[in-house]
Each structure stands twice: as C-alpha cells, then as structure tokens.
Amino acid sequence: MERLHPFIIVDDLATLVVSRQLAHHLVSVRRLRNGARLFAGDGHGRFRTVAIEAIQAQVRLVPLSDISIVPRDEPDIGIAMFLPSSERLSWAVQKLTETGIDRIHLLSDLHDRRGGAQLSPAHLERLERVAREAAQQSERLWLPVIDPPKPAHEYFASVGQGVAILDPAGGPLPKGVTTLVVGPESGAIVAPDSIPRVSLGLPILRIETAAVAGSILLATLRASLVCICDKPW
C-alpha cells in the first residue's frame, strides 16, 4: 500500500481552505514549513498533492497535482455497538476508524450504559471530529459513516444477511459476515434467532475492546490476510 505522508483532510480539494485547527496541526504539531509537500484528501476517496505556500498570517495550500480517486475497499465492513460511556465511545470510534471500518452503527437500549438515552447533536459532531483526526493519522482516504443511535430492535428488524452477534458462547464465524454486533455491558441482547452468534475465542471484553477486536478480524478477512477455514486448528 502506497503511503500518503504527511496526510491531511480538508473539506474541499478545489479551494483547499485551511481551518484554524488544521493550521495549528500543520505548523505546531507536524512542524511543517513553507514549501513542504503533503497529501490532502476529502474523506470521500479523493486526494491530491499540495504544498504549503505561507505560514505567517494564514496557512495556504497550493495544488501540485490533479485530484485522484481511490474506490472504497469491498465489501463494506461495519461494527454495530451499544453505547458505552462518552470517553470509551470516543476511543472506540478512533480505533475503528484506524482499523478501516466503513460504517459504525450506534445502538441504544434500556440495558445499555446510558439506559437508552440518545446522543446530542454536539456529541455526534465530536465523534465525527474524532474520526476525522484518526483518518488523518492513519492516512485513510475514506471516512467511516457514523449512524446516529437507533433502538436495537429497529436495527435488527432492518438487517439482512451478513450480520452476526459477538457472544462468548457463540460458534465460529460463518462466511459472508461483514458486520459484527457488540452487545451492552449488561450482556442482555434480544435479537432474532436467525442472526448467528459468534465467538472471538477471547475472554469477556469491554464493549470498545470487543468492537476493535471484531473490526480487525473483518479487516484482515477482507484483505485476504486470513481465511475462514473448514477445519479448526
């Protein structure tokens, strides 16, 4: 995989407007100087080479190449997780972005840490910023889609094939699974019997740890770095 380093995400690759936060990141954190070359993406698979033109009053970027487009990896992979505490949710979104998850489904239920309470618009915006910063760090061209919290029963009623629930008492992961569901801390999860329950072969994990472990499994399967074998070890 070709590295895009240093890598930043901007809102528009045509105008290359640099926000105050991004300017601080480039100058104070990355220590980049006038004339430095870097890659800029928009979080939707497009990127181009740019250079820093000025760093005094306002950081400006100038394009050095045309815009290139990289398609998403296929198939899309996702994690559906019940809500942990705010700090742990932010950590989970950060790590799921780094591991390449395409969609993060947030689920709510009376049995979760928040008792079914929803996230505020400001909290969702904060999670989007966390994902953006994680994508920059991991040189990821596609930002994940973060779905607002949905009642668990509504989510399960809308899914089809390709979904499995993580359960320490579950069986092997069947072929074709592209989304893993991580249950609430209470362990109580009501879902149709048609949705398989699978085990990671690990001890009891926190929600965010199980989500990241599951995401790495899906990412390595998609990259054909591991395979689902017909026979156990």
Secondary structure, 3 states (H helix, E strand, C coil): CCCCCCEEECCCCCCCCCCHHHHHHHHHHCCCCCCCEEEEECCECEEEEEEEEECCCCCEEEECCCCEECCCCCCCCEEEEECCCHHHHHHHHHHHHHHCCCEEEEEECCCCCCCCCCCCHHHHHHHHHHHHHHHHHCCCCECCEEEEEEEHHHHHHHCCCCEEEEEEEEECCCCCCCEEEECCCCCCCCCCCCCCEECCCCCCCCHHHHHHHHHHHHHHHHCCCCCCCCCCC
